Amino acid sequence: MKRKFYTLVFFVSLAQFLMAQAPGGISTNLTMWVRTTSGTTVAGGLLTNWTYVNDVTKSFTATTAPTFTTNAVNFNPAVVFTQTQFMDGPTGANAPISAGNDAYTAFVVWKSTITNDFQRLWEQRSTCNSCNDAFSIATWNDGNYGDETGTNPFQFTLPQPYTANTWHISQINLKAAATNDLEIVDETNYTSPLVVNTDPSGTPNGAVLRDLANTVNRIGLNHDGTTGLAGSIAEIIVYNSNIDAGASRDKIFSYLSLKYGVNLNHDLTASGGATPWSSATNTGYTNNVFGIGNDVASGLSISQSNSANTGNGDGTGISGAGNVTLANPSSPTDQSFLFVGNDNGTLTESTTGVPASPAGLQIMARNWKAQHTGNVGTVNVTFDYNGLAHQGNLTDPTTFRMLVDPTGSNTYTAATAYVASATSGTTVTYTGVTLPTGSTFTFGSTPVSLPVVWRSFTADLTGKDDITLNWVIDENQNAKVYEVEHSLDGTHFSKIGEVANETDTKAYSFDYPSATAGTHYFRVHEVDLDGKFIYSKIISVLVKTNDYTLRLLSNPVNTSAVDMEIVSATSAKATLSLLSSAGSRILALQQQVQPGSNRLQLPIGTVAAGNYILQVRIGSTVLHEKVIKL
């Protein structure tokens, strides 16, 4: 009986957690929310069922199923329609908008492949063609879109231009007002929405145009099969109330902008109220803004991203666009974000502003700027040279550089330089990059490779507070010395020692004993015989005063295991347990830990999404960390 009771508590807690999620954290009057990242049933590449996120008892079913495609926009899937497919959802009392309502709104992430035909994205209405009882997101045959009420004068509600083959975030917002009662808002006019008067009678209530029906709830095609979408949809959100300019609209648009990499040209607001991207702070860098981060209240865990303006859905770059991707944050936590935007400088290399080393380096005239909220840790950065001229050799990563100026002044003569870790086709990848908030960065290349190639650089606790640095290099015949630098903030470094180069030695180490409690940052400054130099990546180590410390390496968890680091002063047995929010043990695993840093995993592949507690028991010491599984 006790086991059944705990199981019930667990599923109730899970349901409450899922129901708490809402776009931008805005849940009031949210009645329909479908997204391609969850709730989809796919058979043979076709979407047959699409379940509401906010109510798993409701779903759309396909009569003629559209195609489900992965990596359609910023690593997210989409549903593809070719003007004949459609899906029907709950109607009547279960329709998204109550019949006769005067105030409601819908958001949709979409693109069309054409601008010369009538198309229907989503609609709620009756089957009467002359009743003026519809609310829909529709396009006109002149490249405009808006809300079609069902019959004349519906064309006057379709005045907002859209661009074919471009992803848009659109809101159709209807107010209970006598005049100017319709807003059409998207990423192109966010700061000055298009306002339309759709009620010629001049009365907000009882007018025939406001008499909304609830007989049809359809995606992809008009109720009579005459106007179908030629394009794709990634997400639809409907509220049974209007959402005007203000905090709620900002949070919903920001959620969609972050998820799909669509530049909003406006401040971005997290569900918790923080501003992870400020247009005022980043004046001049508001082009192609995109980012990564976690927002649990919105159901977001973005671990890789690029701008929809410069990249394709799978992260490859559009030719000549200079696509940048961010990926693999080392320490993601809820409400932590990293955004970047650029100054629209030219994507051509020159010697302007280059550092003294390496010889022959040229850098792009375009600069990118970063804004951190919280700390996602280090990231991997990829730049795509598709359609761009450069000096580098795309089969030799050491001919490419990423330069980071922590001051944000676009001065790269003393910047942190990263050597590319890999190339693939026209893309160049940099791993373990630190982008402090306010820093600027750019990319460059050399015609020849460096004499030193960094293979690895790590730091480990070898005791309670002793740190050992290890690095492995190659092609070091022209290297002279490795100067080890230390920092407590990850930005301001000072030299703490050096190790002489030996041409027949590839692996080196350096000890930093008796480190104080806190986070310590290290980098190695390699100097050549001729005075030229280059820096390693920056790495960090956390030192705590307890005999045992616990740190999650990723949270929220979107893999099959909880990754953790346990720092131990002694050799001991550790019991790893996953507890429900009510405190009952779900699973447990015993592991041996050794003095120093231990990286362990607790498999949770069979555990449902939700909030949990990780418990680590070592002797009489018990450590806890909250875990969120997505």
VOGU-3710 file (C-alpha; in Angstrom, 3 decimals, decimal comma):
1> mkrkfytlvf> 0,000/0,000/0,000  2,813/2,408/0,859  4,466/1,796/-2,517  1,207/2,571/-4,342  0,784/5,763/-2,295  4,278/6,982/-3,164  3,672/6,147/-6,839  0,517/8,274/-6,775  2,389/11,162/-5,133  5,103/10,888/-7,779
11> fvslaqflma> 2,708/11,072/-10,728  0,693/13,891/-9,168  3,934/15,836/-8,653  4,996/15,142/-12,233  1,641/16,298/-13,603  1,822/19,486/-11,537  5,362/20,128/-12,826  4,327/19,709/-16,474  1,202/21,821/-16,037  3,313/24,585/-14,506
21> qapggistnl> 5,179/25,019/-17,784  3,863/27,707/-20,121  5,280/29,875/-22,926  7,416/32,485/-21,186  5,865/31,258/-17,937  2,522/32,893/-18,908  -0,149/30,323/-18,034  -3,282/32,411/-17,323  -5,982/31,613/-19,942  -3,572/29,368/-21,901
31> tmwvrttsgt> -5,956/26,990/-23,672  -3,944/25,496/-26,563  -0,214/24,903/-26,868  1,264/22,543/-29,449  4,973/22,399/-30,252  7,026/20,037/-32,389  9,527/19,351/-29,604  7,004/17,276/-27,610  3,639/15,545/-27,864  4,108/14,346/-31,444
41> tvagglltnw> 3,232/10,896/-32,806  5,098/10,202/-36,043  4,584/7,191/-38,300  6,490/6,789/-41,550  7,668/10,373/-41,381  4,097/11,709/-41,055  2,587/13,467/-38,039  -0,537/11,531/-37,065  -1,241/12,993/-33,618  -0,212/16,258/-31,922
51> tyvndvtksf> -0,926/16,470/-28,186  -1,391/19,733/-26,287  1,478/20,574/-23,948  -0,834/22,290/-21,457  -3,448/19,494/-21,453  -2,355/15,979/-22,445  -6,009/14,875/-22,701  -6,414/17,002/-25,846  -4,761/16,573/-29,228  -4,985/17,144/-32,966
61> tattaptftt> -5,401/14,126/-35,216  -4,562/14,026/-38,901  -7,043/13,133/-41,608  -4,425/13,722/-44,272  -1,166/13,689/-42,313  1,499/16,363/-42,880  5,212/15,560/-42,936  7,271/15,771/-39,756  10,816/16,973/-40,410  13,713/17,281/-37,950
71> navnfnpavv> 16,207/20,161/-37,792  13,880/22,511/-39,637  14,628/25,709/-37,686  17,412/26,199/-35,138  17,731/22,446/-34,463  13,952/22,151/-33,876  11,493/20,033/-35,889  8,596/21,391/-37,931  5,399/20,139/-39,551  5,334/20,564/-43,341
81> ftqtqfmdgp> 2,080/21,133/-45,259  1,610/21,176/-49,052  -1,909/22,743/-49,186  -3,848/19,483/-48,826  -2,921/18,106/-45,370  -4,718/19,127/-42,194  -5,227/18,199/-38,541  -8,387/18,636/-36,471  -8,509/19,327/-32,738  -11,063/19,558/-29,919
91> tganapisag> -14,170/21,660/-30,597  -17,311/22,767/-28,788  -16,734/23,324/-25,075  -13,168/21,993/-25,554  -12,288/24,478/-28,311  -9,370/26,804/-27,478  -11,512/29,976/-27,491  -14,934/30,091/-25,894  -17,797/30,750/-28,321  -18,747/34,425/-28,625
101> ndaytafvvw> -15,606/35,640/-26,863  -14,502/39,193/-27,705  -10,854/38,992/-26,631  -8,324/36,302/-27,546  -4,904/35,814/-29,110  -2,823/33,298/-31,029  0,916/32,996/-31,583  2,417/30,903/-34,372  5,958/30,114/-35,546  5,706/29,528/-39,282
111> kstitndfqr> 7,014/30,030/-42,763  5,411/29,805/-46,202  7,144/28,857/-49,422  4,859/31,109/-51,481  3,303/34,596/-51,356  0,844/34,320/-54,249  -2,042/32,284/-52,870  -4,607/32,094/-50,064  -3,372/29,914/-47,173  -4,683/28,881/-43,777
121> lweqrstcns> -2,344/28,178/-40,859  -4,881/27,678/-38,043  -8,518/28,531/-37,559  -11,443/28,306/-35,126  -14,890/28,899/-36,644  -18,143/27,320/-37,847  -18,677/25,627/-41,216  -20,762/28,577/-42,408  -18,986/30,578/-45,112  -21,054/33,744/-44,681
131> cndafsiatw> -21,382/33,986/-40,917  -18,382/36,161/-40,007  -17,703/33,865/-37,021  -14,068/32,860/-37,646  -10,699/33,592/-36,083  -7,743/32,457/-38,141  -4,167/33,045/-39,115  -4,338/33,268/-42,882  -2,420/34,701/-45,844  -3,686/36,746/-48,778
141> ndgnygdetg> -2,557/36,321/-52,375  -0,447/39,507/-52,284  2,125/38,430/-49,687  0,210/39,665/-46,632  -1,255/37,801/-43,660  -3,619/38,427/-40,748  -7,011/37,359/-39,357  -9,812/36,267/-41,660  -13,276/36,581/-40,136  -15,007/34,369/-42,705
151> tnpfqftlpq> -16,404/36,680/-45,405  -16,312/40,337/-46,482  -14,743/42,570/-45,342  -12,178/39,957/-44,247  -9,533/41,223/-46,682  -9,080/44,333/-44,566  -7,718/42,199/-41,734  -4,867/40,769/-43,839  -2,468/43,729/-44,198  0,819/42,530/-42,647
161> pytantwhis> 3,596/41,603/-45,146  5,553/38,382/-44,816  8,581/36,984/-46,648  8,521/33,581/-48,312  10,919/30,916/-46,988  11,566/33,001/-43,861  10,615/31,920/-40,351  8,234/34,334/-38,617  6,935/34,664/-35,060  3,429/36,117/-35,404
171> qinlkaaatn> 0,712/37,155/-32,970  -2,890/37,872/-33,929  -4,329/39,743/-30,934  -8,031/40,605/-30,766  -9,364/43,051/-28,163  -12,871/43,740/-26,939  -12,840/47,312/-28,238  -15,122/49,471/-30,365  -12,359/50,531/-32,746  -8,805/49,503/-33,583
181> dleivdetny> -9,434/46,130/-32,009  -6,970/43,898/-33,905  -3,188/43,834/-33,542  -0,876/41,933/-35,886  2,575/41,623/-34,343  5,711/39,834/-35,507  9,495/40,125/-35,328  9,514/42,810/-38,045  7,167/45,292/-36,301  7,422/44,335/-32,623
191> tsplvvntdp> 8,024/47,855/-31,358  5,189/49,315/-33,478  2,496/46,659/-34,040  0,044/46,991/-36,895  -3,379/47,998/-35,523  -6,504/47,311/-37,609  -10,162/48,256/-37,134  -12,081/45,075/-38,007  -15,504/46,075/-36,620  -17,235/48,516/-38,991
201> sgtpngavlr> -20,354/48,577/-36,791  -18,401/50,401/-34,089  -19,640/48,280/-31,192  -17,400/45,920/-29,227  -20,077/43,446/-28,143  -22,840/41,779/-30,081  -21,510/42,817/-33,500  -21,682/40,094/-36,117  -17,883/40,123/-36,639  -17,328/39,232/-32,987
211> dlantvnrig> -19,647/36,246/-32,909  -16,912/33,583/-32,759  -18,004/29,945/-33,207  -16,367/26,775/-31,867  -17,344/24,142/-34,444  -13,961/23,906/-36,216  -10,443/23,797/-34,723  -8,064/23,027/-37,590  -4,382/23,341/-38,534  -3,126/23,584/-42,116
221> lnhdgttgla> -6,304/23,959/-44,189  -9,552/25,933/-44,351  -12,651/24,074/-43,122  -13,934/23,599/-46,697  -10,562/22,498/-48,100  -10,055/25,536/-50,343  -7,075/27,380/-48,782  -4,208/25,230/-47,533  -0,785/26,150/-46,185  2,251/25,679/-48,411
231> gsiaeiivyn> 4,864/25,815/-45,699  5,772/24,773/-42,164  4,613/25,270/-38,575  6,760/24,709/-35,477  4,519/25,958/-32,648  1,025/27,358/-32,013  -0,099/29,017/-28,763  -3,646/30,208/-28,051  -4,963/32,192/-25,079  -8,657/32,680/-24,322
241> snidagasrd> -7,933/36,362/-23,633  -6,041/39,141/-25,373  -2,359/39,742/-24,587  -1,335/43,340/-25,221  2,047/45,061/-25,145  3,735/44,545/-21,798  5,509/41,931/-19,697  3,395/38,957/-20,809  3,870/39,623/-24,520  7,595/40,263/-23,971
251> kifsylslky> 8,070/36,930/-22,205  6,165/34,905/-24,812  7,960/36,497/-27,774  11,309/36,155/-25,963  10,662/32,461/-25,349  9,934/31,919/-29,048  12,870/34,096/-30,169  15,333/32,095/-28,052  13,918/28,739/-29,109  13,827/29,381/-32,846
261> gvnlnhdlta> 16,705/31,843/-33,320  14,439/34,546/-34,785  15,791/38,046/-34,094  13,245/40,238/-32,310  15,140/43,584/-32,374  14,016/44,135/-28,792  14,970/43,269/-25,225  14,512/39,589/-24,398  12,863/38,701/-21,095  13,070/35,361/-19,251
271> sggatpwssa> 10,116/33,898/-17,364  11,820/34,869/-14,090  11,952/38,544/-15,130  15,660/38,807/-16,016  16,733/40,470/-19,276  19,220/38,054/-20,868  19,554/40,372/-23,877  19,364/44,150/-23,533  19,120/46,234/-26,707  20,328/49,337/-24,838
281> tntgytnnvf> 23,341/47,611/-23,274  24,260/46,063/-26,602  23,586/49,025/-28,879  25,161/48,409/-32,275  25,139/44,618/-31,853  21,437/43,879/-32,398  21,844/41,966/-35,669  21,009/38,241/-35,794  20,670/37,916/-32,013  20,433/34,314/-30,754
291> gigndvasgl> 21,434/32,357/-27,681  21,388/29,285/-25,476  20,000/28,785/-21,994  17,506/27,102/-19,705  14,078/28,357/-18,667  12,294/25,555/-16,846  9,035/27,494/-16,482  8,899/27,693/-20,301  10,008/24,098/-20,858  13,205/25,354/-22,503
301> sisqsnsant> 16,610/23,687/-22,520  18,548/25,185/-25,435  22,010/23,621/-25,614  22,779/24,506/-29,258  21,610/27,433/-31,331  22,230/29,722/-34,274  20,382/32,607/-35,894  17,604/31,583/-38,276  18,819/34,462/-40,491  22,305/32,991/-41,021
311> gngdgtgisg> 21,939/29,257/-40,430  19,884/26,371/-41,627  17,849/24,205/-39,304  20,731/21,782/-38,704  23,249/24,532/-37,893  24,973/24,619/-41,269  25,492/28,116/-42,589  23,729/29,939/-45,392  26,294/30,860/-48,039  27,999/34,184/-47,344
321> agnvtlanps> 26,105/34,734/-44,057  28,923/33,964/-41,587  26,875/31,613/-39,421  27,892/31,210/-35,758  26,610/28,448/-33,490  26,839/28,078/-29,704  26,709/24,575/-28,229  27,472/22,324/-25,254  27,408/24,706/-22,263  29,531/23,195/-19,482
331> sptdqsflfv> 27,318/24,177/-16,532  23,731/24,984/-17,602  21,297/25,891/-14,829  17,769/27,253/-14,781  17,527/30,964/-15,705  21,090/31,029/-17,077  21,536/32,327/-20,631  24,222/33,326/-23,127  23,191/35,545/-26,046  25,247/37,040/-28,867
341> gndngtltes> 24,544/39,619/-31,576  26,773/41,211/-34,207  27,538/44,703/-35,529  26,900/43,762/-39,196  30,544/44,415/-40,103  31,863/42,998/-43,329  32,810/39,328/-43,435  36,224/39,958/-44,949  39,636/39,360/-43,392  42,258/42,080/-42,927
351> ttgvpaspag> 45,234/42,918/-40,672  43,349/45,744/-38,895  43,492/45,240/-35,114  45,299/41,888/-35,228  47,540/40,777/-32,309  51,301/40,402/-32,746  51,044/36,627/-32,853  50,679/34,470/-34,809  52,431/35,808/-37,871  50,232/36,446/-40,876
361> lqimarnwka> 46,953/36,447/-38,958  44,019/38,287/-40,521  40,631/38,778/-38,821  37,063/39,529/-39,841  35,773/43,106/-39,752  32,547/41,820/-38,145  32,375/41,737/-34,326  30,044/39,732/-32,120  29,101/40,685/-28,552  28,066/38,387/-25,698
371> qhtgnvgtvn> 25,682/38,899/-22,779  25,603/36,397/-19,922  22,789/36,032/-17,406  23,826/33,632/-14,684  26,613/31,460/-16,069  26,244/28,671/-18,626  29,989/27,960/-18,326  32,228/27,401/-21,318  30,766/26,689/-24,750  31,738/25,321/-28,121
381> vtfdynglah> 31,617/27,886/-30,925  31,380/27,008/-34,624  31,905/29,413/-37,518  30,903/28,536/-41,089  33,078/29,880/-43,914  30,562/28,795/-46,560  30,773/31,420/-49,320  33,503/33,443/-47,536  37,133/34,072/-48,489  39,833/33,243/-45,905
391> qgnltdpttf> 43,533/32,397/-45,607  43,125/29,196/-43,610  43,376/25,596/-44,679  40,061/23,850/-43,968  41,909/20,553/-43,496  44,152/22,095/-40,786  42,349/23,471/-37,701  45,508/25,201/-36,435  45,235/27,786/-39,214  42,058/29,246/-37,671
401> rmlvdptgsn> 41,616/31,514/-34,624  38,814/32,879/-32,496  39,778/36,072/-30,640  37,902/37,162/-27,505  38,246/40,669/-26,053  36,839/40,570/-22,474  36,693/44,395/-22,342  34,210/44,588/-25,235  36,206/47,271/-27,018  36,903/45,237/-30,184
411> tytaatayva> 40,621/45,479/-29,372  42,194/42,168/-30,226  45,870/43,045/-29,856  45,845/41,481/-26,373  42,805/39,233/-26,724  42,444/35,615/-25,641  43,138/33,522/-28,737  41,584/30,095/-29,276  42,958/27,693/-31,851  40,286/25,689/-33,661
421> satsgttvty> 39,884/22,136/-32,393  38,304/20,687/-35,534  37,099/21,422/-39,048  34,378/19,751/-41,100  33,631/20,908/-44,605  33,450/24,694/-44,345  32,831/24,788/-40,577  35,480/25,457/-37,928  34,887/24,546/-34,263  36,408/26,013/-31,087
431> tgvtlptgst> 35,913/24,102/-27,812  35,864/25,269/-24,187  35,418/28,961/-25,046  34,749/31,457/-22,239  32,587/34,444/-23,247  32,269/36,875/-20,317  29,285/39,196/-20,400  30,111/42,307/-22,439  32,989/40,618/-24,284  33,374/40,905/-28,044
441> ftfgstpvsl> 34,843/38,344/-30,398  35,727/37,736/-34,018  37,314/35,091/-36,226  40,470/34,938/-38,307  42,939/32,667/-40,055  46,597/32,289/-40,945  48,137/30,908/-44,129  50,286/28,420/-42,157  49,779/26,396/-38,983  51,203/27,230/-35,560
451> pvvwrsftad> 54,333/25,480/-34,283  52,317/24,358/-31,241  49,080/22,394/-31,480  47,064/22,076/-28,258  45,740/18,546/-27,877  44,333/18,817/-24,347  44,422/20,950/-21,188  42,898/19,727/-17,905  42,923/20,542/-14,199  42,240/18,078/-11,386
461> ltgkdditln> 42,146/18,134/-7,604  44,869/15,729/-6,440  43,983/16,218/-2,795  41,615/18,288/-0,739  43,020/21,575/-2,051  45,939/20,674/-4,347  45,437/21,297/-8,076  47,452/19,686/-10,859  47,379/21,086/-14,405  48,130/18,785/-17,338
471> wvidenqnak> 48,458/19,669/-20,996  49,443/17,787/-24,127  50,810/19,523/-27,213  52,153/18,618/-30,643  54,430/20,262/-33,246  56,328/22,115/-30,512  59,712/22,365/-32,217  59,645/26,197/-32,153  58,170/26,607/-28,655  60,304/28,096/-25,853
481> vyevehsldg> 58,274/28,181/-22,624  54,815/27,625/-21,154  53,807/30,365/-18,718  51,043/29,273/-16,334  48,504/31,974/-15,426  45,899/32,005/-12,647  42,702/33,991/-11,997  39,923/34,080/-9,417  37,340/35,700/-11,720  38,117/34,147/-15,115
491> thfskigeva> 39,034/37,527/-16,603  42,090/38,978/-14,824  45,068/36,587/-14,947  48,535/36,717/-13,422  51,583/34,521/-13,998  52,225/31,903/-11,273  55,018/29,881/-12,870  56,454/28,475/-16,054  57,535/25,200/-17,611  60,329/25,016/-20,197
501> netdtkaysf> 59,573/23,412/-23,547  61,364/20,234/-24,588  60,989/19,352/-28,251  60,837/15,620/-27,580  58,239/15,992/-24,799  54,546/16,288/-25,562  52,943/16,076/-22,085  53,506/18,683/-19,339  52,181/19,328/-15,841  52,187/22,036/-13,173
511> dypsatagth> 51,165/21,851/-9,495  49,200/24,546/-7,674  49,145/23,431/-3,998  47,006/24,599/-1,062  44,360/26,389/-3,117  41,846/28,471/-1,192  38,169/27,575/-1,236  36,354/28,821/-4,342  36,670/28,613/-8,128  40,159/28,868/-9,654
521> yfrvhevdld> 40,763/29,605/-13,350  43,918/28,682/-15,291  45,353/29,175/-18,753  48,759/28,553/-20,327  50,589/31,214/-22,322  52,852/29,494/-24,881  55,774/31,627/-26,129  57,812/30,746/-29,241  61,561/31,146/-29,666  60,948/34,246/-31,808
531> gkfiyskiis> 58,646/35,849/-29,216  55,331/34,980/-30,849  52,723/33,509/-28,497  49,317/31,931/-28,131  47,016/31,077/-25,188  45,390/27,798/-24,286  41,696/27,637/-23,462  40,621/28,668/-19,931  39,720/25,885/-17,476  38,350/26,064/-13,933
541> vlvktndytl> 38,459/24,008/-10,721  36,141/24,331/-7,717  37,801/23,895/-4,306  35,611/23,393/-1,232  36,562/23,023/2,413  34,378/19,966/3,119  35,833/16,455/3,116  33,312/15,650/0,405  31,701/17,955/-2,143  29,079/17,323/-4,809
551> rllsnpvnts> 28,610/19,223/-8,069  26,187/18,460/-10,914  27,865/18,682/-14,309  24,560/19,252/-16,131  21,176/20,350/-14,826  18,452/20,218/-16,146  19,237/16,693/-17,414  18,214/15,839/-20,969  20,251/12,617/-21,195  19,871/9,153/-19,682
561> avdmeivsat> 22,110/9,788/-16,660  22,861/12,389/-13,995  26,502/13,448/-14,438  28,213/14,575/-11,257  31,586/15,344/-9,722  32,371/14,200/-6,180  35,517/15,598/-4,603  36,660/13,342/-1,801  39,413/13,693/0,795  39,626/9,908/1,291
571> sakatlslls> 38,908/6,608/-0,380  35,333/5,597/0,490  32,111/4,026/-0,705  29,395/6,407/-1,901  25,712/5,558/-2,233  24,048/7,546/-5,026  20,250/7,767/-4,709  17,517/9,495/-6,684  14,657/10,634/-4,464  11,210/11,875/-5,379
581> sagsrilalq> 10,146/15,347/-4,297  8,270/13,590/-1,487  11,502/11,993/-0,267  10,962/8,365/-1,359  13,876/6,540/-2,947  13,357/5,717/-6,627  16,693/4,096/-7,384  20,173/3,768/-5,875  23,704/2,819/-6,927  26,872/2,272/-4,879
591> qqvqpgsnrl> 30,190/3,570/-6,220  33,777/3,739/-4,964  35,356/7,198/-4,737  39,061/7,966/-4,545  40,871/10,990/-3,096  40,455/13,969/-5,394  37,939/14,509/-8,171  35,603/11,637/-9,115  33,268/11,895/-12,093  30,303/9,554/-11,697
601> qlpigtvaag> 26,963/8,858/-13,354  23,611/7,740/-11,976  21,514/6,176/-14,802  17,953/7,585/-14,875  16,910/6,589/-18,386  13,746/4,859/-17,140  12,693/7,754/-14,899  9,968/10,114/-16,116  10,525/13,848/-16,523  10,138/15,877/-13,364
611> nyilqvrigs> 11,775/17,339/-10,243  13,936/15,054/-8,115  16,611/15,098/-5,415  20,058/13,537/-5,855  21,346/12,190/-2,542  24,968/11,125/-2,017  25,798/9,359/1,248  29,473/8,805/2,192  29,813/7,487/5,724  28,001/9,967/7,963
621> tvlhekvikl> 28,094/12,714/5,322  24,925/13,244/3,261  24,923/15,632/0,277  21,881/16,763/-1,727  21,299/18,523/-5,038  18,018/19,246/-6,838  17,738/17,549/-10,255  15,377/18,441/-13,092  14,886/15,796/-15,772  13,462/17,059/-19,053
//
